[in-house]
Amino acid sequence: MSRTPSLGWRLLLISALAAMLFLGLTGLALDQAYRSSQVEAARERLQGHVYTLLAAARLEDGVLTIPGGLPEARFHQPGGGLYGRIRDGRGNPLWRSDSAVGLDWSAGAAPEPGVLFHSRLELNREPVRVLSYGLHWEEPDSDSGTFIVDVAETRLEGQRQLGAFRQTLWGWLGVAAAAMLLTQALLQRWGLAPLRRAVRELQEVRRGRQERLRDRYPRELLPLTESINRLLRAERRRRQAVQHGLADLAHGLKTPLAVLRSALDAVADTEVQQQAREQIERMDASVRYQLARAGRSQERMGQQTPIRPVAERLLRTVPALRQPLPELVLECPDELCFPGPEEELLELLGNLVENAARYCRGRIHVTVAMEGDETGLRLEVADDGPGIPAACRDRVLLRGERADERQPGNGIGLAIVRDLAEAYGGRLTIDEGPLQGTRITLGIPLPA
């Protein structure tokens, strides 16, 4: 059976998704902003380099050239990443910077005078960003002409800067996401602590270690905890009322049945007397069976009974049931407790011990232990009697059924034990025990 995620995991998952969405969008926005600023800065640099070339240019015999050196050293370094050239109006090259010598630089765009044109291309497989500027140059008493100034700058440095920025950006955003999730987890743990405390206290109530939930809870949880406490009080009052009503009913029926038994002694007809006695015994057994079943619930909140004192008390009653006295062995750790009231533990063990005392030859062993996984109790009552045949083991658990009609009894003891065990969510099994007789085992789960 699949388990639904806890409230804490749900909140943490939602927080993680929200953090990833928020930080992801933030990272994308910052990345786009950085790229836009990088492109804008590159365009401004190219425009500045164009103005640098124009400041150094001279028109001689209708040809625009740069006779001297340039303040930007990269124009003079081959492969320096900054290239410049001047073309005439038809696109024929008139001048190239030292850094552009040997480059396969195609004609490119030819913008009109006064127009700046940005483009991208590759120079010898190196990606560059190009700014082309068209102009009409005139000088007094000299020639004039239309020219194009091209400046190209490598994009590799910008790409390296963008890669370094992205690595730093996403690294810090990852650290921020981890810090946000850790903070959210700590806040959720602190915020959900009252709910976990309420669950622990409910478990303590089920184990019988406290009777109610305490009042130290936030305002939002007070209606819930107060409702649970009211429910616990109502359950205890209802149980007490049922127990008192059952006791009154049992007391009210005891006397009429005793009077009927006494009145039968005056009946002369023994056959009628026997039939009447059988009907009275059936009535008495039916009443005790129904009283034993009534008022039981699956949950017995806040009730625990030490098992060893009850078992010792029951074994002390065996001499009244069986003579000569059989060998009695009790194996039960002192700390084991039954998850219910003493009356129901007496009913469970009492019926089993009474059956064992009635049918044993000379030995009775009572064993109480924890289950292997420590989630339940195991109660065993074994005797060295003739045993119950495998074919009869299911039948003897039915009300009024007995495997041995020669022994006195009503045939309801094991039925009561079975019903009570099922009320606890447990099980009853019958097999051949270590004493070569009957072993009846009760498995009772403990509250989680």
Residue pairs with C-beta under 8 A, 6 or more apart in sequence:
5 13
7 192
7 195
8 188
8 189
8 192
11 184
11 188
12 181
12 184
12 185
12 188
15 180
15 181
15 184
15 188
16 181
19 177
19 180
19 181
19 184
20 177
23 173
23 176
23 177
23 180
26 173
27 169
27 170
27 173
30 169
31 165
31 166
31 169
34 162
34 165
34 169
35 162
38 158
38 161
38 162
42 129
42 153
42 155
42 158
43 118
43 129
43 131
45 153
46 118
46 129
46 130
46 131
46 151
46 153
47 116
47 131
49 72
49 82
49 84
49 131
49 151
49 153
50 116
50 131
50 133
50 149
50 151
52 70
52 71
52 72
53 66
53 70
53 84
53 86
53 149
53 151
54 135
54 149
56 66
56 68
56 70
57 64
57 65
57 66
57 86
57 137
57 149
58 64
58 65
58 66
58 67
59 137
59 139
59 142
59 143
59 144
59 145
60 67
61 143
62 143
62 145
63 88
63 94
64 86
64 88
64 94
64 95
64 137
64 145
64 147
65 86
65 94
65 95
66 86
66 95
69 76
70 76
70 84
70 97
72 82
73 80
74 80
74 81
74 82
74 99
75 82
75 83
75 84
75 97
75 98
75 99
76 97
76 98
76 99
77 98
77 99
78 98
78 99
78 101
78 102
79 99
80 99
81 99
81 153
81 154
81 156
81 157
82 97
82 99
82 151
82 152
82 153
82 154
83 96
83 97
83 99
83 100
83 103
83 105
83 123
83 128
83 151
83 152
83 153
84 96
84 97
84 99
84 100
84 149
84 150
84 151
84 152
85 93
85 94
85 95
85 96
85 97
85 100
85 105
85 149
85 150
86 93
86 94
86 95
86 147
86 148
86 149
86 150
87 93
87 94
87 107
87 110
87 147
87 148
87 150
88 94
88 145
88 146
88 147
88 148
89 110
89 145
89 146
89 147
89 148
91 107
91 108
91 110
91 148
93 105
94 147
96 105
100 152
103 123
103 124
104 123
104 124
105 123
105 150
105 152
106 121
108 119
108 121
108 130
108 132
108 150
109 117
109 119
109 132
110 132
110 134
110 148
111 117
111 132
111 133
111 134
111 148
112 134
113 134
113 135
113 136
113 146
114 134
114 135
115 133
115 134
116 131
116 132
116 133
117 131
117 132
117 133
117 134
118 129
118 130
118 131
119 129
119 130
119 132
120 127
120 128
120 129
120 130
120 155
121 127
121 128
121 130
121 152
122 128
123 152
126 154
126 156
127 154
127 155
127 156
127 159
128 152
128 153
128 154
128 155
129 152
129 153
129 155
130 150
130 151
130 152
131 150
131 151
131 152
132 148
132 149
132 150
133 148
133 149
133 150
134 146
134 147
134 148
135 146
135 147
135 148
135 149
136 144
136 145
136 146
136 147
137 144
137 145
137 146
137 147
138 144
194 217
194 218
194 221
195 221
197 217
198 213
198 217
198 221
198 224
198 225
198 228
201 210
201 213
201 214
202 213
202 228
203 447
203 448
204 210
205 211
205 212
205 213
205 232
205 301
205 302
206 299
206 301
206 302
206 339
206 447
206 448
207 304
207 339
207 446
207 447
208 302
208 303
208 304
208 337
208 339
209 304
210 302
211 232
211 302
212 229
212 232
212 233
213 225
213 228
213 229
215 222
215 225
217 225
232 301
232 302
235 297
235 301
236 301
236 302
239 295
239 297
242 294
242 295
243 295
243 343
246 291
246 294
246 295
249 291
250 287
250 288
250 291
253 287
257 280
257 283
257 284
260 276
260 280
261 277
261 280
264 273
264 276
264 277
264 280
267 273
267 276
281 410
282 400
282 410
284 410
285 400
285 410
285 411
285 412
288 410
288 412
289 399
289 412
289 415
289 416
292 347
292 412
292 416
292 419
292 420
293 416
293 419
296 344
296 419
296 420
296 423
297 423
298 423
298 424
298 425
300 339
300 340
300 341
300 424
303 339
303 340
303 341
304 337
304 338
304 339
304 340
305 337
305 338
305 340
305 341
305 342
305 345
306 334
306 336
306 337
306 338
307 332
307 336
307 337
307 338
307 345
307 368
307 377
307 379
308 330
308 332
308 333
308 334
308 336
308 368
310 338
310 342
310 345
310 346
310 349
311 330
311 332
311 349
311 366
311 368
312 330
314 346
314 349
314 350
314 353
315 328
315 330
315 353
315 364
315 366
317 353
318 325
318 326
318 328
318 353
318 357
318 364
319 325
321 354
321 357
321 358
322 357
322 358
322 360
324 362
326 357
326 360
326 361
326 362
326 363
326 364
326 383
327 362
327 363
327 364
328 364
328 366
329 363
329 364
329 365
329 366
330 366
331 365
331 366
331 367
331 368
331 369
332 366
332 367
332 368
332 369
333 368
333 369
336 368
336 369
336 370
336 377
338 344
338 345
338 377
338 444
339 377
339 424
339 444
339 446
339 447
340 424
344 420
347 416
347 417
347 420
348 379
348 417
348 420
348 421
348 442
349 366
349 379
349 381
351 413
351 414
351 416
351 417
352 379
352 381
352 413
352 417
352 440
352 442
353 364
353 366
353 381
354 413
355 381
355 413
355 414
355 438
355 440
356 364
356 381
356 382
356 383
356 385
356 438
357 364
357 383
358 407
358 409
359 383
359 385
359 386
359 404
359 407
359 437
359 438
360 383
360 384
360 385
360 437
361 383
361 384
361 385
361 437
362 384
363 383
363 384
363 435
364 381
364 382
364 383
365 380
365 381
365 382
365 383
365 433
365 434
365 435
366 379
366 380
366 381
367 378
367 379
367 380
367 382
368 377
368 378
368 379
368 380
369 377
369 378
370 376
370 377
370 378
371 377
371 378
371 443
375 445
375 446
375 448
376 426
376 443
376 444
376 445
376 446
377 442
377 443
377 444
377 446
378 441
378 442
378 443
378 444
379 441
379 442
379 444
380 433
380 439
380 440
380 441
380 442
381 439
381 440
382 433
382 434
382 435
382 437
382 438
382 439
382 440
383 433
383 435
383 437
383 438
384 435
384 436
384 437
385 437
385 438
386 404
386 437
387 432
387 436
387 437
387 438
388 396
388 403
388 430
388 438
389 403
392 403
393 430
393 431
395 401
395 403
396 402
396 403
396 411
396 414
396 430
397 414
397 415
397 418
397 428
397 430
398 415
399 411
399 412
399 415
400 410
400 411
400 412
400 415
401 411
401 415
402 409
402 411
414 428
414 440
417 428
417 440
417 442
418 428
421 427
421 428
421 442
421 443
421 444
424 444
424 445
425 445
426 442
426 443
426 444
426 445
427 442
427 443
428 440
428 441
428 442
428 443
429 440
429 441
429 443
430 438
430 439
430 440
430 441
431 439
431 441
432 438
432 439
433 439
